[in-house]
Amino acid sequence: MSNEEANKVLEELHEVRPEKLNDKAKRLFEAIMTIANSRDEIEYKCKKALEDLVKLEKEKNEKIRELESDLYEANNRINDLLDLVKQKDKEIEYWKEQAEGYSGLAKQIEQDYREQGEINNGWRNMERYKWVWRLI
């Protein structure tokens, strides 16, 4: 029996007056109606569960999209910060080299004057090399 045929029979049974049936027919009628009602209730619960499942699936997908967006933004921010760190490392390396150069220059000047015998603890005041001591 197809689903359509079963539904047609159930519609016909709704038109039957149970009080006009004999005892056996009445019990059979009540059993059929109980089964039909149970089927309708189960069908309703299944539809409701499916609707809830679809709703939850939509909510899950929306949350995933939000998290992916947040993750993408965080990843971009991290990359920006890493680029900034690399840039600052280059600047630090540059200034470190500059400082080493000035330190080496000061040592060279001191060595030059020692070799010439002109150093007497006052060589820092010489106009020619005042700028070196400001850098060290």
KAQUI-V45912 format. One record per residue. RES is the residue in three letters. OMEGA is omega in degrees with one decimal (NA if undefined). NEAR is the number of other C-alpha atoms within 10 Angstrom. Layout:
res=RES omega=OMEGA near=NEAR
res=RES omega=OMEGA near=NEAR
//
This chain:
res=MET omega=-179.7 near=5
res=SER omega=179.9 near=7
res=ASN omega=179.2 near=8
res=GLU omega=179.3 near=9
res=GLU omega=179.4 near=10
res=ALA omega=178.6 near=12
res=ASN omega=178.8 near=12
res=LYS omega=178.3 near=11
res=VAL omega=179.6 near=11
res=LEU omega=176.7 near=15
res=GLU omega=178.2 near=11
res=GLU omega=179.9 near=10
res=LEU omega=178.1 near=14
res=HIS omega=179.1 near=11
res=GLU omega=-178.0 near=8
res=VAL omega=175.1 near=12
res=ARG omega=-175.8 near=10
res=PRO omega=-178.1 near=15
res=GLU omega=179.3 near=8
res=LYS omega=-178.2 near=9
res=LEU omega=173.6 near=13
res=ASN omega=-172.9 near=10
res=ASP omega=-179.3 near=11
res=LYS omega=-179.4 near=9
res=ALA omega=179.7 near=12
res=LYS omega=178.6 near=15
res=ARG omega=178.5 near=13
res=LEU omega=178.1 near=13
res=PHE omega=-179.7 near=18
res=GLU omega=178.6 near=13
res=ALA omega=179.6 near=12
res=ILE omega=-179.3 near=14
res=MET omega=177.9 near=15
res=THR omega=178.8 near=12
res=ILE omega=179.7 near=12
res=ALA omega=178.3 near=15
res=ASN omega=177.4 near=12
res=SER omega=178.5 near=12
res=ARG omega=179.7 near=12
res=ASP omega=179.5 near=12
res=GLU omega=178.6 near=12
res=ILE omega=178.6 near=12
res=GLU omega=178.0 near=12
res=TYR omega=-179.6 near=12
res=LYS omega=178.4 near=12
res=CYS omega=178.6 near=12
res=LYS omega=179.3 near=12
res=LYS omega=179.1 near=12
res=ALA omega=178.3 near=12
res=LEU omega=177.0 near=12
res=GLU omega=178.7 near=12
res=ASP omega=179.7 near=12
res=LEU omega=177.8 near=12
res=VAL omega=178.6 near=12
res=LYS omega=178.6 near=12
res=LEU omega=178.1 near=12
res=GLU omega=178.0 near=12
res=LYS omega=179.0 near=12
res=GLU omega=179.4 near=12
res=LYS omega=-179.4 near=12
res=ASN omega=178.2 near=12
res=GLU omega=179.0 near=12
res=LYS omega=178.1 near=12
res=ILE omega=178.4 near=12
res=ARG omega=178.5 near=12
res=GLU omega=-179.6 near=12
res=LEU omega=177.0 near=12
res=GLU omega=177.9 near=12
res=SER omega=178.3 near=12
res=ASP omega=179.8 near=12
res=LEU omega=178.8 near=12
res=TYR omega=178.8 near=12
res=GLU omega=179.8 near=12
res=ALA omega=178.9 near=12
res=ASN omega=177.4 near=12
res=ASN omega=179.4 near=12
res=ARG omega=178.2 near=12
res=ILE omega=178.8 near=12
res=ASN omega=176.6 near=12
res=ASP omega=-179.9 near=12
res=LEU omega=177.4 near=12
res=LEU omega=176.0 near=12
res=ASP omega=178.5 near=12
res=LEU omega=178.8 near=12
res=VAL omega=178.3 near=12
res=LYS omega=179.3 near=12
res=GLN omega=-179.7 near=12
res=LYS omega=176.2 near=12
res=ASP omega=177.8 near=12
res=LYS omega=178.6 near=12
res=GLU omega=179.1 near=12
res=ILE omega=179.5 near=12
res=GLU omega=178.1 near=12
res=TYR omega=-177.8 near=12
res=TRP omega=176.1 near=12
res=LYS omega=177.2 near=12
res=GLU omega=178.9 near=12
res=GLN omega=-179.6 near=13
res=ALA omega=178.4 near=14
res=GLU omega=177.8 near=13
res=GLY omega=179.4 near=12
res=TYR omega=178.4 near=16
res=SER omega=177.7 near=16
res=GLY omega=178.6 near=12
res=LEU omega=179.9 near=14
res=ALA omega=178.9 near=17
res=LYS omega=179.5 near=12
res=GLN omega=179.0 near=12
res=ILE omega=179.3 near=15
res=GLU omega=-179.9 near=16
res=GLN omega=179.0 near=13
res=ASP omega=-178.6 near=13
res=TYR omega=176.7 near=14
res=ARG omega=179.8 near=12
res=GLU omega=-178.9 near=10
res=GLN omega=178.3 near=9
res=GLY omega=-176.3 near=9
res=GLU omega=-177.8 near=12
res=ILE omega=-179.1 near=14
res=ASN omega=-179.0 near=9
res=ASN omega=178.4 near=7
res=GLY omega=-175.0 near=8
res=TRP omega=177.4 near=15
res=ARG omega=-176.7 near=15
res=ASN omega=-179.1 near=10
res=MET omega=-176.7 near=9
res=GLU omega=-174.3 near=8
res=ARG omega=-173.1 near=9
res=TYR omega=179.4 near=13
res=LYS omega=-177.5 near=12
res=TRP omega=-179.4 near=11
res=VAL omega=-176.1 near=14
res=TRP omega=175.6 near=12
res=ARG omega=-177.9 near=7
res=LEU omega=-175.3 near=11
res=ILE omega=NA near=11
//
